[in-house]
Amino acid sequence: MNVLDILEERGFIEAKTHDAEMRELFDRERVTGYIGFDPTASSLHIGSLVQIMMLAHMQRNGHQPIALVGGGTGLVGDPSGKTEMRKVLTMETIAENVAALKKQLSKFIDFSNDRALMLNNADWLVGLNYIHFLRDVGRYFSVNRMIKMESCKMRLDSEEGLSFLEFNYMILQAYDFLELFKTRNCKLQMGGSDQWGNIVSGIDLIHKMQRKQAYGITSPLITTSSGEKMGKTAGGAVWLDAERTTPYDYYQYWINVDDRDIQRFLALYTFLPMDEIRGIRHLKDAELNMAKAVLAFETTSLVHGSEEAVKAHRSAASVFGGRSIPRRILSSSSIPRDDAGLDGDTVPATALPRQDLVNGLPAFKVFQLTGLVNSGGAARRLIEQGGAYINNERVGAIDQMVSEKDLSDGEILLRSGKKKFHKIVARD
């Protein structure tokens, strides 16, 4: 099956150039294609998963992916989709972030024996001679055309405007494509829908300077059925770094997605076969929740490994209750199919001296102490609105005492709303 068909079937493609020619290319040869990743942080987040999975599908179908980290363009900043100028990072910070991103990407892509490449555009951009660059490359770009592109229009219409520094970004990204085309025979660039103008500019530059054809694919902006951007929560972004978002919280993000999104997200964020994914469309109620558990397990396993995924799955089952998942539901998944050995080891926990519980603590202070809320005032509001629970019993008053009598096997389970849990563990 042509990898384009796979990407389309699973929902990865919004637009592409030269459809027929690109299909022939994938049928004819091992294609090298790249996606750029912005090294502005030491971790990627869920919003980058679509692009990561596209590279992984390329590799799984015999092609060579390149993960291009923007160590050079990161010094400039991409204005695409932004209404204000990005913070300019130092070379040292970018180098640290690049090393961290390679470690994360390696969980999805095999970089051994040139099966995939991890490159940094600082290697060819930082040493460019500006005058030669303007003469040899800049002359192929029309300012009139550039300012009409969506990535520039948004900034031009903003109060801050578009800096000359950022205006160069489109030319630099096009030059990246040209450089990879010449040195790595890279004929394909992929990216989010906001990168269409930059990708097309690279294709045009290659055509003008090399007299050869290159290709582009963009993926859609993924939103939930409620219209929210993927990976955004009340607590901020959902990161792929376990120190920023724990495996348990990562699992919980997926277990709480809208029922309407389960089939689409299984196609995008797992490698389970599409015939199995289509087979869940008639599931309802408890069985649909089982499919959601598979989604959470598979995505957590990809990012954090199977061991952490099993822990998160069993911890969630111990808190919320769980049922055996029959083999007929997404049978290719390696999710545990029984409820044996359930535990709560990965539910966030705070240890308190047992003596504090003997004396008792007001409920609002306990919820603040564990970080379930940010302040005593927020804790009071949570309790007054009926959203605070101790051992699954609603807290009736802000001064209700939490004490030793609430311990069960040395623990007290706190809950904020429907989805946020924390344990108190008594310490002698």
N, C-alpha and C positions, 0 to 999 in steps of 0.2 A: 504494500500500500504506500503510495506517495506521501511523504511527510506533510505536504501541503494539505492533502485530504484529511490527515490525522489532526492537524492544527485547526482546520475549519470545522471538522466534526465536533471537536471538543470546545469550540467557542473562542479560540485564541485570535482569530483574524478579523479585523475591522476593514482594513484596506490593504491593497497590494498593487505593485506595478507589474506590468508585462506578464499577466497570468499564464497564458499558454507557453510563452518562452521559459518561464521559470519552472513550470511543470516538466518540460522537456529537460531542462538543466538537472533537476533532481533525479530524473530517471536515467540520465546519461552519465553522471559523475558524482564523486564524493564532493559535496559542496561545503565550503567554509563560509560561515556566517557569524556576525557579531552583534552584540548588544552592549551599549555603554552603561556603566554604573557610576553614579556620582559619589565620590568619597567624602561627603560632607559630615558623615558620622561613622562611628566605629562598628555600626551594625546596620544591616538592612532590616526592613520591616515587611509586613504582609503585603503592602502595596507593590513590592518588587517581585512577589512570587510568580506573577504571570510571566514576566520576562525570564526569570530563572527556569521555570518549567518549559518554556519554549526552547531554550538552549538544551535542556535535558532531553526533550523529545527529539531534537536534531541528532544528538549523540546516539540515542537509543536506536535510531534508524540509519546509522552508518555514516553520518556526516560529522564535520568537525566544527564545534562551537568555539567562539572566542569571547571571553568575558573581558571587555576593555574597561579598565578603571581609569577615570578621568583625572589622573594626577596633574596633568597640564591644564586641561579645561577647568578643573576644580579651582585653579588659581584665578579664573576669570568669572565663572558662574554662568549657569544656563538661565536665560530669562524666560524660557518656555513655560507657560502656565503659571508664571509668578507675577504678582502685582507690586513687588518691591525687590530691591537689590539684595542679593544674598551676601552674607558675611564672607569676606575674603579670608581664606585659611592660609596658614604657613606651610611651607614644604614639609616641615617636621611632622605637623599634625596630619597632613595628607598621607605621608609615608606610613604612619601608625595605622591610619584607617584602612589603607590598601591591604596591609598584612592581615588585618582582622576580617576584611571582606573575602579574601581568598580562602580563609579557613571556613567561612560560612558556605561559600559557593561549592567548596569541595565535598560537601554533604550531598549535593545534587549531581555534580559533574565530575567525571574522572579525568584529572589532568596528567595522568601518567602516560609516558611514551607518546606525547603529542596528540593523544586522543582528544584533548581540548587544550586551549591556550589561555593563559592569564597574562594580559599585556597592560602596560601603563603608557598612556599617550604622552606623559612627561618625557619619555625617552626620545621622542622626535620633535615635540613642540617647544620645550624649554630652550633648546639651542638654536632655534630658527633665527636667521638673519632677517630683520624686519623689512629692510629695503628690498632684498631679493624676494621675500615672501609677497610683498605688495606687487612687485613687477611680474612674478611668475604665476601667482595664484589669484591675488586680489583683482586683477584686471578682468577675470571671468565673472565677477559678481556685479549685478545691477543693484544700486541702492534703491531705485524705484521699486524693484520687485521685492527686495528684502523688507522694506517698511510696510508692504502690503500683507506680509505673512502674519498669521495669527499670533505667533510667538512674540513678534515685535509690536503688533497693534495693541495688545493688551497693556503693555508697558508704556507705550506712547500716550495712551489715553489715561494713564494713572497720574496721580499728583506728583510722584517722584520722577516720572519719566524714564527714559532708557539711556543708560550711560554708554559712552563710546566703548568702554571696556567690554560691556555685555554685547554690544552690537557686533563685536568681532566673533562672538561665540559660533554663529552659524558658519562662518568661513572656516574656523578651526575644526568644527565637527566634520564639515565636508572634506577638509584636508585629512582628517583621520581615516575616512573611508578610502580616499585616494592612496594614502600610505599603506593601508592594509591590503588594498587591491594589488599594489605593485609588489609588496614584500611577502605577502602571505597568500596571494591568489584568492583573496576574500571577495566574493561577488555579491554578498547579501548583507544588508543591515536591517535589523529589526528593532522595534522600540514601541513605546506607548503612542497613543493617538496624537499627543501634543508634539511628537517628534517628526511628524509627516514632512513639514517644511524643511527641516534639517536633513532628513534622509534624502528627499528629492534633490536638494542642493548638492549632496554628495554624488548622487547618480549623474547629475548634469556635469559636475566637474570632471568625473571620470570619463564621460563621453567626450568632453571637449579636449581634455589633455591626453587621453590614452586611445581615443577613438574606439572604445570597447563598451560593452553593455554591462551594467550592474543592476541590482534589483533591491526592492524594499518591501517590508511588511510592517504594518502597525497593528497593535492590539487595542481593543476597546478599553476605555476607563471602566473598571469593574465597580459597580455599586450594588448594594443590597436591594432587595425588593422594596424596602422602605425608603430608598433613595439616598441612603448614607454611603459615604466613600468607604471602600474596604479597608479594614484595619484600624478604623477610628473608633475609640470608645470614650466614655466619660473620663476615664483615667489617662487618656492620651493614646499614642500609637501602640500597636501590638508588634513588638520587636522579635527578631529571630534569635537574638542573644539571650541566653538563659538567665543572665544576671540582670537584664532589663525587664524581661517578661518570663516568669518561671514556666517550666514545662506544664505545670498544673494550670496556671492562668491561661497559657496558650491553648491548652486542650479545652478549657472552659469557654474561650472565645468561640471556638468552632461548635461546641455542643449547644451553644445558645443562638446559632444563626436561625434566621427565619425558615420555617418549613418549606416555603416556596423556593428557597435558594439551594436546597440540598442537592438535587440532581445536577444543577449547573455547577456547583462548587466541587462536587465529586469529579466532574469531567475536567475542570480546570486545575484542581489542586491535588489530585491523586493520579496514580498510574493504573488504577483499576480498569478492566476492560469495559468498553462502552456498552456492550450487550448486557452486562450485569448492571451497569448504571441505569440504562433505560428500563431495566426490569423492576426498578423500585417505584416507577411513576404511579402505580396504583396502591402503594402502601398507605396506611392511615394509622393515626393514633400511636399505640405502643410500638408497632412495627416500624413506623416512620421514625420514631425516636431511636430505634435500634440502628437504622441507616445513618442517622445523624451521629450516633456514637462511632460508627465505622469511619465517617468523615473525619471526626475529631481525632480518632486513633491514627488513621493513615497520615494525616497532615502533621501531627505531632511526631510520629515516627520518622518522617522525612527530615524534619528540622532538628530533633533532639535525640533520635535513635529509638530503637524498639523498646529498650529497657525502660527509658523514661516514659514512653507512651503507655506501656503496660501499667506502670506505677500511677500515672495520671488517670488512666481508665478505671483502675480498681479503687483509687481514692474517691473519684467522682461517684462510683457505684456505692461505696460505703456511706457517702453523705446523702445522696439522692435516692438510693435504692437502685438496683439493677437486675436485669433478667438475662438469662442465657440467650445468646443471639444465634438463631438457627443458621445452619450452613447455607440454606437457600437464599439468604439475604447477603448479597455481595460476597459470594463464596471465595473469591481470590484474596480477600483481606486476611491478614494474619492476626486480627484482633482475637483475644481470648474468647472462646465460645462457651465458657461456663462462668459461674459466679464464685468459683472457689478462690480462696486466698485473698478476698477483698480486704483492703486496708486503707487507712487514711494518712499514710506517711508523707504524702506530698501536699496535703492541705496546709497552708501557711499556719505557723504556730508561734505562740509567745509563752515563755516559761515565767511563772510567777511563784514566789515563795508560798508554800502552803500556809504559813502563818498569816499572810495577807488575806487569804481566803477564809481562815478561821475567824478573823476579825470582820471580814466582809468589806466589799467595795461597791459604791453606787454604780448602777449599770451604765450611766452615761460616761463615767470615768473609764470603765473597762473598755467600752467601744472606742473611746479616744486613744487609750493606751495601746491598743493592738493595731491602730492605724486603719481600722475600718471606716473611720471618719477623720476629718482633718482638724476638728476642734471640738471643744466641749459644747459650744452652741450648736454645731452640726449634729452632735450626738443627741442633744435634747430634742431637736427638730425631728430626727429620725424616730425617736421613741414616741414622741407626741403624734406623729403621723402613722404609727402602727407598723413601721418597717424594721423594727429591731426584734431579734429572736434569740432566746437562750435555750439550747437543746430542743430547737424546733417549737418552743412555746413563746408566744408573743410577750414582749416586755410590757407590763401594764403601766409603769410609772418611771419617771426619770431617776427617782431615788430608790428604786427597787434594788435591794442588796443582792450582789452576786457573792455567794459564799461556798464553803466546803460542802454544803448539802447539795450543791448543783453538780458536783463531780460525778462522773461515771467512768470507771476504770482510770481514774486519775486525770480526766480531761473534761473540759466544758466546751461545747460547740456553740459558737456565736454566728449569727447570720445577719447581714444587712441587706434588706430587700429580698429578692428571689434568688440571687446568683452569687453573692459575695460571702464567703465563709472564712472563718478564722478559728483556731483552737487555742484555748488556754490549757497549759499543761502545768500541773502542780509540781513544784520542786521542793524537796525536803531540805 
